[in-house]
Amino acid sequence: MGPVLGKKGLSRDEILEKLREYERNDLDPYGGRLFTIAFEPGVEELREIVFEVFKRFAFKNMLDFTEFPSSIKMEKDIIDYAVFLMHGDDQVAGTFTFGGTESVFLAVKSARDSFILKKGFLTMPEIVIPVTGHPCYDKAAEYMGMRVKRVKIDENTFTADPNAINEALTDNTAMIVGSAPNWPFGTIDPIKDLAEIAADKGLWLHVDACVGGFVLPFMRELGDKVPEFDFRVEGVSSISLDPHKYAYTPIGASVILFRNKFSKIFSQFANLRWPGYPIVNPAVLSSRSEAPLAAAWATLHFFGQDGYMELARKIISARRKIVGGFKDAGYSVLGEPTVIAAFTSPELNIFKLSDEMAKRGWALLPQKGIESMKIPPSIHLTITPIHDKTAEAMISDLKECTETVKNMPLTEAEALLSIFSSVFGLLAPAEMDIASLAKLYTEAERFLKVHGGEILTALGLERGFPKEMGQIFQLLASVPPEIAELLANYVVIEMFHRGV
């Protein structure tokens, strides 16, 4: 492999042209055709402002807030607004982070350390969470030496089942998690019921409002039935909420709130034992550009309360069109949607539907479901204000694509994927312990060395990720999760290694 950089640097025009070439296959995050992870308000003036803010603060480092005290002022403003939305008092303390996962890491660390100090590290601390809880809790648990127990949900409401949560608790439980709303279906867990359990057992209850924290309060004012999920509920220990979702800030903005200031100590890192300068990190990262913080501050002040109310009104309007359109096309809605809605149909292949919609320029998320928990495969839509303009066109294409998929025969690629699914299924033992995992990885490495290229070709990945990802999702949905995770890691490593 030769050097990536030439001896001479590139000119401004050459750099920009090269980047244009790299992004030619990117989807447009502004056009209202993505119902996935793009949170677009449809306000072009906002982009111009935040781009200016980024330029001003990009090279200021939040690592040393004594050098750049502007970061303290802006963070306090953002935290204070989040506390206001979550009905906290003057004892609530918070931290600005670069994403929901980082906020969750800080909440998990605080819960774990509090648990250890109370009971001693006699065994591995556990997080009890509905199966709909975000995978970042598993990620945090892997990093911090914890175990996650995922339990069934109410199969009618698609929300947490308090009885199942309660039954899963043990002396090792350090944390309970509920979502407002969850990501797969957009339903709000019964936080009051979970809080009663947490209070009775003396446990840490974290509310994951990364999706809804900055929008549900406005939707409630507009008439949506939003149950209480914030600090008004006794027993809630911490709440995470993301400005880069429904506050529409640039990516890299989240907030973690703790009911009392002392709890925040467990989330921070301090080191005065080395011969260098004192280290105090409020967040996971040390060096952090101040630009995302400043852009978040600017966005919040750009919209103001009235602006966010109007954007929430557009979401409700878009949701009405989308839910009605899907029902007209023969789909069922799973649970009570908020800013996210999920739909299912026993009559067609959801994965093929997402591919057909992708061919028409629409990005929807197919979800595999969990058959053993009576959660069917579904199609997920994240609804944002821009969709009030595009919902009707999307529904029109949806109805046509639905009829197309109903008449589709089995393809050769699907048959090949079925064979690979069976082979991978045989590799996975029924019980996964350390010895079984070691054997699985040894056999998988051998298998992928021989057949990895065939799998990439069957999935259409030899030249990079396609716009139509349905076959890939279908394969991952049809094999045991240990195999699916291994295979997904393999594919991502290959794609980045090849740079395609």
C-alpha positions, 0 to 999 in steps of 0.5 A: 500500500503506497502513501495516500498523501503526495509530496506536495499539498493540494490546492483549495479547488483540488481538495473540494473537487476530491471531496465532491467525488467522494460524496457523489453517492451520499444521500441528500440529508436536506430533501425530505426523502430520508426517514432514518437518521436525518433530522431536518427542519427544512430551514436553510437559513439555519445552515448558514448560521451554524456553518459560520459558528463552526468556523469560529469555534472549530479550533477551540478545545473544550479539553481546557475550559480555563483557556476557552471559558466560552464553552462553560457559558454555552454549556450552562445555557444548553443544560439549563434549557434541558433542565427546564424541558425536563422539569428539573430543579436547581439540584439537577446537573448535566453535561454536554456530550457529542452524542446519545451513546456518550450520554448513556455511557456517563449515566451507566458509569454513574449507576455502576459506580454508585452500585459498587460503592453501595454493595461492593463489586461481588459480581458483575453489575446488571442493566435491566432493559426492555428489548426495545432499548437502544444497543448503546447500553450493551456497548456501554456494558461491554466497555464497563464490565457489566451485563445487560438483561433484555426482557420482553415488552407488552405485545399489544402496546410495544412498550416496556412490560413492568412485570417483566422488568421486575421479574428480571431484577436481582441483587446484581441489578445496578440500573433500569432503563426506560425510553421516551420514546424507544427507537424501533417503534416510537412508543413511550415506556411506562416510566411511572411504573418503572420508577415505582419499581426502582424506588421500591428496590433502591435502584437507578432509573435512567430515562432514555429521551435521546429521541424525544426530550427536545420535542415531546414537551411541545407535542404535549402542549399541542394535544398529543397524549404524552405521559410524564417521563421526566423529573416530575416522576419520583424515582427518575435518576438521570435523563439523556436527550439529544439536541442533534435530533429534535432540536435540529442542531448539527450532529454531535450534540447530546445532554445527560442530566442527573437528578442531583449534582453529586451523582455527576461526580461518578460520571466525570474523570479526574487525574492529578497523579501524573506530573502534568497538568490537572485533568478533569474530563466531564465527558468521555472524550478529552479533546473536543472541538467547541464547534458542535457545542457552539452550533447547538447553542446557536440553533436553540437560540435561532428557533426559540420556544415558538419556533420549536412549537411550530416544528412540532406542529409540522411533525404531527401533521406529517405523522397524520398523513403517514399513518393514514397512508400506511393504513390505507395501503394495508399496513398495521401500525405497531403501538402508539407512534410519536415522532417515530412510527413502525408498520408491518404487514404479513402479506409482503417482504418488508426488506424488499419493500425498503429496496423498492422504495430506495429505487425511488429515492426514499430511505426507510429502515426495515426492522427484523423483529423478534419472532420469539417475542411476537415482534413482527418484521416492520418498516421504521420511519423517523418523522421530521418537520420536512416530511410535512412537505414530502409525506404525500409523495412518499405514500403515493410511491409506497402504494405502488411499491407495495403492489410490486413487492406482492407480485415478486418471485424468489430471486437467485440471490435470495436462494443463495442467501438462504443457503448461507443463513443455514450454514451460519446457523449451524455454526452457532451453538445453542448456548454461548459461553467463552469456549463456544465463542472462541470456537465460533470465531475460529470457525468463522475466520476459516469460513470467511477466508474461503467464502467471504468474497462470495458473501460480499458478491451475493450481497452486492457489496463488492463495489461498496454499499448499495442503496438497496440494502434489503437483502443484507438486512434479510440475511442478518435477520435470518441467522442467530444474533451472534452470527449476525453481529460477527458477519456485520463486523466482517462486512464493515471491516471489509468495506472500510479496508477497501475504501468502497 
